[in-house]
């Protein structure tokens, strides 16, 4: 550890630690926890925070959300990201029912990074 982190292990936070632990496919009693993986989830938590700040700022203080059953997305990008969300929720549900927490974590991680942040927020025009 001293060679990899000569100034000590950086603070990662409880959420990053929980996410790193949940992302393991555990078959026994032991978990080989790597600090790099916890750091990666620290960055992921930071990305969630920044994306939510961006969305809330873009929506403005007077935003009043519609109930989900009444929302009808008009823009193709909105329909696309909602379809990806539905897929991710379905995958999470299947994985949790199978007691595969690591698979549910992977589905959330993939949706948030690859669909929501990388494509929807960055690739499309800001329509929020």
N, C-alpha and C positions, 0 to 999 in steps of 0.2 A: 504494500500500500504506500510505503514511503516514496518509492520510485515514481509511482503513478500520481500521487498527490503529495508533493514535497512540502506544501504549506498546510497540510491537513485536508480532511474531507470537507468539501463545501456544504453549507447548510442547504437542505433540500426541502424540508417541510413534511408534515404528516400526510398531506394529500398525495404527494409524489410517492412517498413510501408505501401508502396503501395501494396506489395504482400499480406500482412495481410488484408488490406482493400478489395482487389479484391477476396480474398478467402471466404468472407462472403456471405451467401445466404440471401440477404436483401429483406425483404417483407414490410418494412415500411420506415420511415424517420430516425430511430435511428439505430446505430450500437453499439453493446456492444463489444468494443475493449479491448482485454486482452493483457497485456504486455507480458505474456508468449508466446502468438501466434506470436507477433512481434519478440520476441527473437528467436523463432523457424525459422522464415523466415530469420532472420539475419544469422543464421547458414546455412540455405539453400543457401543464396547468397554467403557465404564463400565457400561452397562446389562447387558451380558453378565456382567460381574464381580458386579454387585449381585444379579442374578437367581440366579446360581449360589450366592452366599453365602446367599441366602434359602432356596433349595431344600436345600442341605446342612445348614443349621441346622434346618429343619423335619424333615428325615429323621432327624437325630440321629446320635450317634457309633456306635450299634450297628447301623446300617442295613447289611444284607447284600443286595446286588442279585441278582435272579434272572437266569439267562441269558435273553437276549431270546426265544429259542424256547419257553421255559417260562412266560413272563409272559402272563397272561390278564387284561386290564383289565376290572374289573366296572362301574365307574362310567361313565355315558355321556360325561362330559367327558374322561375318560382315553382312551376309544375315539376321541373326536372329535380330540383333539390328536395322537394317534398316526396317525390318517388324514391329517391335515394334514402331519405329518412325512414320511409315506410319499410324499405328493405332492411335497413340497419336495425330497426325496432324488431322486425320479424326474426332476424338472425340472433339478436340479443335474447329474445324470448325462447327460441329453440335451444340456445346454448345454456341458458339458466335452467330450463326444465331438465336438461341433460346433466345438470350439475357441472357444467364446464364454464366456470367463471372467467377463465383466461380467454375463451372464445368470445364471450360477451364483451369483455374488455377490448379485444382486438376489433370487434365490429364497431364499437363506439369510437375508438381511436381512428380507425380507417375513415369512417364517415366524417368525423370532425375535421381531420387534416385534409384528406383527399377530395372530399366532395364539398363540404361547407366552406372551409377557409381557402383552399387552393383554387377551387373553381368558382363557387358562388360569390364569395366576397371579393376575390381578386380579379377573376376573369370577366364577370359581368358588370354592367353599369350599376351604379348605386341607385336602387329604386326604393329603398326603404323609406 
